[in-house]
Amino acid sequence: MTKRSANSTIKGYFYQFDCSILQLLKLCRDEETIVIEGVEDIDVNVEENYEVVQCKYYEDTEYNHSVISKSIRYFVIDYSKRKNENLKLISYCLYGYYKSGHDKLPNQIDIQFIKDKFLIYTEDKIKHELHNELGLKDDDLIEFSTKLKIDINASSYSEQLKEIFVQLMEIFNCSKYEAEYFYYNNALKVIKDLAVCKDEKMREISKKQFINKINTKRLIYNEWFYQFNTEKKVFETIRKEYFTCINISPYSRFFLIEIDSLNYKRQDIKELIYIIMRKWGKVSRRVKPPFCPYIYIHNIPVNELTEIKKELYQERVGFTDGHSFYGAGFDVYSMTKQLPDDGSIQLRVINDISNIDRIINSIFVRVEVYQFYITESFYNAPGNVKDVKIQIKEIKNIKEVI
């Protein structure tokens, strides 16, 4: 598969997922549901009406009746089965985007058009008339046509995505950045996880359930989200949103960093510490008041943290870790007191996660917490604190962000 065709295939998956997200967001009532990959791509259950939707995206393809004929035949087969088994009849929708050729499909479609363009076809040199093979009369096809909707003027990929962002911004009263990087990212993961469930009942979700699942301001490392945005673009956007400042305000910034305790390099941790110190602290005599960042390394062995602090000390990095003298217990004042203006303290190291709340509660300037986690977030800041949670795969991701 060429790069271009692979890209189009992935875009088609995204378009279908986005269509599912939009269908859910536009449901009128919390209890209304959709099924992902049910009878068709999307099954929408609204009050007494059950509609199945097949979603197609052909940005490089001209519309021809043959392009959608197989999908229409699937609809007819399902209709015929329901008639024969006395099951409740449902509605059918083919929703698609095409590059051109829209004028080929008439506004009004009669049953002769359905027969000629969709149901009569040749396969393996054999002519088929599907309506006759299924025993459907003209009255049946008239009934089917009242339940069929064909929309080949669907929104483009980018237009549909913009509409999703607008819906999310209205529902969560949030910015476009939050709509895309929090709620849409979460929504994409929820839809993807539903699509792979084998049991159809597990692929059904109500609007209320969906909103509750995506309602979290955590930057999740979602492989599908990164497929089309690319890591580089995502990290650049996160950096612009949170980590690009011309004049850094003297806030108390906490950097909480999770590492894989079985797979890390000490040098990578130290390099990250130096980057954070350099960018998020100012301790020269010219700065009033001087300030420096707090750093906590999650999952690091105690002896390893000690070795890192030894090396920082040998490299003439001044820091405090809340222990004023040998054998002393943790002293929150030692961690939060105003820095000397001689630049002798450049870093505040938090040894134990249990001390973070005590430190924050003893600070009387603006506090910001930036947490980088691997699988699950491990700390929740107090409600009055800016609390940014970003999922990463490895330490190098943090360097690309900050």
N, C-alpha and C positions, 0 to 999 in steps of 0.2 A: 504494500500500500504506500502510495506516495505521501509526502508530508502534507500536501494540499488536501488530498482525499481523507487522510487521517484527521486533519484539522476540521474538515467539514463534518465528518462522522461525530467527533466529539462535540462540535457545535450543535449538531442535531440532538444529541442526548441532553445538552444543556437547555436547548429550546423546549424540549418536552418537559424537563424538570421545572423550568421556569413557568411553563404553562400550568403545571400542577400547583405551583406556589401561588400563582395569580388566581387560579380558580378557588383555592382555599381562602385567600385574603378577601375575595369579593363575595363570598357566601354571606347571606343576609343575617342568618341566625347562628348562634354558637353551636347548636346541636346538629346542624347540617354537616354532612360528611362527603368525603371523596374516597375512592379506592384507587391506589396506584397500581397500574398493571393488572386490572381486573379483567372484565370482558374485553376491553380495549386499553389504550394507554392510560386513560383516566375515566373513572366512573364517578359521576356526580349525583348524589342523592339529596334532592331538595324537595322537602315536603312529600307530595304524592308523585312527583316526577323523578324518574331514574333515567339519566342520560349517560350514554357512553361516548367518549370523545377519542378520536384518533388524531394525533397531532403530528404534522409533517413539516419539515423545514428544508426547502430546496432553493437556496439563494442563488445558485448558478444554473437552475433548470427552468426551461419554459414550460408553462402549463399545457398539458395535453390530457384528454379524457383517459387515455391509457395509463397515465401516471397514477390516477386514483381509482381505476376500475377494480383492482383486486381488493382494495379496502371496502368499496361499496358492496362487492360480492360477499365479503365477510359479514357485513351488516345484514344482507338479505338472508344469508344462511342462519344467522342467529334469530332473525325475525321468524323464519319458517319453523325453526325448532320450537320456539315459544308458542307459535300457533298450534303446532301438532301436539304439544304436551300440555296445552291449556295453561300456560304460564302467563304471568303478567307481562304485557307488552311494554317496551321501553322506547326511549328516543335515541336517535343516532346523530352524531355530529362529526363531520370531517373538517378539521381546522388546519389550514395549511398556508405556508408562505411560498410564493413562486416568483422567479425573476421577472417573468413576462407571460403573455398569452392569456391574461385574465378575461379578455373579451370573447374567448372561445366558449365560455360557459354562459348559457342564457340565464336571464333572471328568473324565468319560470321554467321548471323542468316537468314535463309530463311523463306518463308511464312509457310511451313509445321511445322517448329519448333515453330513459333508464334502460329499457331493453336493448336498444341499438348500440348505445355507447358503453354500457357497463356489464350487462348480463349475457350478451351474445359475444362470444370470443373463441379464438382458436388456440389450442394448446397441444403440442406434439402432433400437429397437422390434423387434429380432430376438432371439429366445430362443436361448440357447446352452447346450449340455450338454458342457462341456469334456472330461470323461472319455470320452464317446462320440466326440467329434471327434478325440481323441488315440488312440482304440482301446484304452483301458485297461479291463481286466476287473476284477471285484470283488477277485480275488486280488491284482491289482496295487495296488489302492487299499488293501487290507489291509497289504501290504508298505510302501507309502508312509506309512501312518498310524503304523507302528512307527518310522519315521525322522523323524516330525514332532513338534516340541515347541512348544506355544503358551503363552507366559507373559505374561498381561496384567496381572499384579500386580508389574510391575517397580518398582524403587526410583524415588523422585522425583528430580528434578534435584539437589536439595541433598543428599539421602541418598546418592546415587551419588557425588557429589563428596566427601562426608565419608569414604566408604569408600576412595576413592582416596588421600586424605590419610593415612588410617590405614596403608594398604599402603606408601606412600612412607616414612612415619615409621619403620616396621619395617625396611624394606629398607636405608635409609640411616642409621638410628639418628639421626634429626634432629628438630628442633622442628617444630611445625605451620607456623610462618612459613617455615622453609626448605623444607618439603614443598610449600607452595603457591607461593611466590615464586621458588624455584629450580627444583625438580624437576618440579612440575606445569607451570609455565610452559614449561620446556624440552620436556616431554612433548607438550604441546599443539602446539608448533612442529614437532616431529618427525612427529606424526600428520598435521598439515595439509600438510606438505611431501610426505609419502608419498601422500596422497590425490590430489594433482594430477599425479602421474607418469602418463604415457600407457601405459607398458609395465607390464603386471601383475606381471612378475617384479621390477620395481623397487619395487612396492608391498608386497612381502613382507618381513617383519622378524621375527627371532627374539627371544625374551625377553632373551637375553644381549646382542645387538646394541642393543636398545632401552635396557636399563639403562646400557650404556656410553655411549650417545649423550646421555642426560639427566643423567649423573653429572658435573655441573659446578656450582659455586657462583658463577654469574655471573647478575646480574639482566639478563635479555635483554629488550629492548624488542620484545615480540611483539604485533603488531597484534591477533591473535585474543584474547590474554590481556587486552588493554586494552578489548576490545569490551564485555565484560560487567562488568568491575571498574571501568571508567572511569579515565582518567588521574588524576583528583582523588583517588579512593579509593586507587589504587596508590601515588601519591606520599605521601599521608597515612600509609599503613601503613609505607612505607620510612622516613619521617621518625620515626615512633614507635619503630621498631626500632633505628635507628642514630643519629639526630640529635636526640633529645629528652633532655636531661639537666638536672636542677635544679642540681646542683653538679658543675661540669666538673672532672674530675681533670686534674692537670698532666702529661698524656701528650704524646708527640711525635706529632702528627697530620699526615699527608701528604695533601694534596688534589691529585690528578693529573687535570687537566682537558683533554680533547681539544676542539679547535675546528676548524671548517672553515676552512682558511686562505684560501679564496676567498670566503667569505661569513660575515663576522663584523663586529661593531661594537666598537670599542675601549671605548666607554662601558659596554657590557654586561660586558666582561671586568673592567673596573675596579669596577663595581658589585658583581660577584660577589666580587672580592677583598676589598672593604670588608665585605661580609656575613660572609665567612669569618673575617676578622680580628676583627670585633666579637663573633662568637659563640664562636669557638674559640681565643681568646687572652685571657690576663689578665696585664697587665704593670704594674699599679699597685704602689706601695710596700707596700700592705697584703697582697699575695699573696706567699707564700713556698713554693716558688720561683716566680718569674714564668715564664710560658710563652707561646709564640705558635705559629701553624701554619706548616708548610712548604707552598709552592704551586709546582706545576710546570704550565706551559701547553704542551700537546703540539701540534705542528704550527704554532706561531706563528713567523713570520719573525723573524730575529734583530734586525733594525732596529726592528720593531714592539715587541718586548719591551723594547728600549732606550728607546723613546719612552714606553712605559707606566711604566717605572721613573723616567724623568725627571719625569713628571707626578706620580707618587706622592711623589717627593722635594720637588717644588714645593708639594705640598699638605701638607707636613710629616709625611709618613708615614715613620717610621724603619724601615729594613729592612737586611738583610745578604744578599749573594748569593755569599759565599765568596771574594770577591776583596778583599783587605785594602787595597790601594793601586793606583794607576794602573800598569798593565802587569804586575801580579802574576798568577801562575797561581792555579788553584783551590786553596783551603786548607780541608780538611774541618774542621779545628779552628775556623776562623772561622765555619763554619756551625752547629757543634754546641755551642760553648762556652755556659756559663750566661749568661742574659740579665742585663743591668744592671737594677737595681731602680728606675731612674728613669723607666721607660717609653719610653726613647729607641729601642728596637728593638721593633717590633710585628709584624714579618713576616720570614720567611726565604724568599727567592726562589731556586728551583733553575733554573739556566739550561739545563742539559744533562741529559738522561735518564740518561746514562752515570754521572753522579755520585750517583744515588739510592742505589745499593747501598753505596757508600763511606760515605755519610752515615749510613744505617741501621746499618751495622756499627760505627759509632763512637758510637752512642747506647746508654746503659745504663739507660734507663727504658722503660716500655711504649711500643711503637710501633704505630700504627694507620694503614693506608693505605686511602684512599677514592679509587677510580679511576672517573672518568666518561668512558666511551668512546662513539664514534659507531657504528662498525661492528665492529671487532675490538679486544679488549683489547690494550694495548701494553706492559704491564709486569706481571711476576710477582714479588711480594714474597718474601723468604726464608720458609721454612716455619714459623718461630716467630713470625711477624708476622700480626696480624689484617689480612686482605686482602679488602676489599669491592669488587666490580666491578659497576658499574651502567651499563647501556646507556641512552643518551639520544638524542633527535633533535636537540635544540638547547640552547643555553646556558640558556635560560629554564627548562628542565626542572630544572636543578640548583638554581636559586633556589627552586623549588617543593618540592624535596626537603629541602634543608638549612635 
